[in-house]
Amino acid sequence: MYKSGDIILVNVQYTDTYEVKKRPGLILYEEFNNYVVAGITSNKNMNGIPLLKSEGAVKNSVIKLNYIFTVSSSMIIKKLFTASTEKKRTVCNEIKKKLIQLK
């Protein structure tokens, strides 16, 4: 139902508490009805890739490549919009750069 590049609203359980919050995220890929997602924040002081209101975001935001998590489809509330092809390419290239550093 959802695909790579979709910006979604998802229930996220924080690792340091039992609290669940609704947060936006970018779907990186789907496998076996689970979605790997990059978190999005409106805190522009965070490192990551800008996601602007002009691209469909509610607020100018940042896609956080240091906050990647997996959710089941039942945790996804709704699709908000789909990132542009260029934005998806930028995210992919930045993730590749980080993974190359692991060598």
C-alpha positions in Angstrom: 0.0 0.0 0.0 2.9 2.4 0.8 6.1 2.7 -1.2 9.6 4.1 -1.0 9.6 7.8 -0.9 6.2 8.2 0.8 6.1 10.6 3.7 3.9 9.0 6.4 2.5 9.7 9.8 3.4 6.8 12.1 3.1 5.8 15.7 6.6 5.5 17.1 7.5 4.0 20.4 10.6 5.7 21.9 13.4 3.5 23.1 13.9 5.3 26.4 10.2 5.3 27.5 7.0 3.4 26.8 5.5 6.5 25.3 4.1 6.3 21.7 3.9 9.5 19.6 2.7 10.3 16.2 5.6 11.4 14.0 6.3 11.8 10.3 8.8 9.6 8.5 10.1 8.8 5.1 9.7 5.2 3.9 13.0 3.9 2.7 11.8 0.5 1.7 9.2 -2.2 2.5 9.8 -5.9 3.1 7.4 -8.5 4.4 4.8 -5.9 5.4 7.4 -4.0 7.5 8.6 -0.6 6.6 12.1 0.8 7.1 11.6 4.5 7.9 13.8 7.6 8.4 12.5 9.9 11.0 11.6 13.5 10.3 11.8 16.4 12.7 10.8 20.1 12.5 13.9 20.9 14.6 16.0 22.6 11.9 19.1 22.4 14.1 19.3 18.6 13.6 21.6 17.1 11.0 20.0 15.7 7.9 18.3 16.5 4.6 16.0 19.5 4.5 12.4 18.8 3.7 10.6 22.1 2.9 7.0 23.3 3.1 7.2 24.0 -0.6 7.8 20.2 -1.1 4.7 19.3 0.9 5.8 19.3 4.5 3.6 21.0 7.1 6.7 22.8 8.5 10.2 23.1 7.2 11.8 20.0 8.5 14.8 17.6 8.4 15.0 14.0 7.3 17.2 12.4 10.0 19.5 9.8 8.5 20.7 9.0 12.1 17.2 7.9 13.1 16.1 4.9 11.1 13.6 2.4 12.4 11.3 -0.4 11.3 7.5 -0.3 11.7 4.7 -2.7 10.8 2.0 -1.5 8.5 -0.5 -1.4 11.4 1.6 1.4 13.0 1.2 3.7 10.0 -1.6 6.2 10.4 -1.7 7.7 6.9 0.3 8.8 3.9 1.0 12.6 3.9 2.6 13.0 0.5 5.4 11.5 -1.7 8.9 13.0 -1.9 10.2 14.1 -5.2 12.4 11.9 -7.3 15.3 14.3 -6.6 14.7 14.2 -2.8 14.6 10.4 -2.9 17.9 10.4 -4.9 19.5 12.7 -2.3 18.4 10.5 0.6 19.7 7.4 -1.1 23.1 9.0 -2.0 23.6 10.3 1.6 22.7 6.9 3.1 25.2 5.3 0.7 27.9 7.7 1.8 27.3 6.7 5.5 27.4 3.0 4.7 30.7 3.3 2.8 32.2 4.8 5.9 31.6 1.5 7.6 34.3 -0.2 5.5 
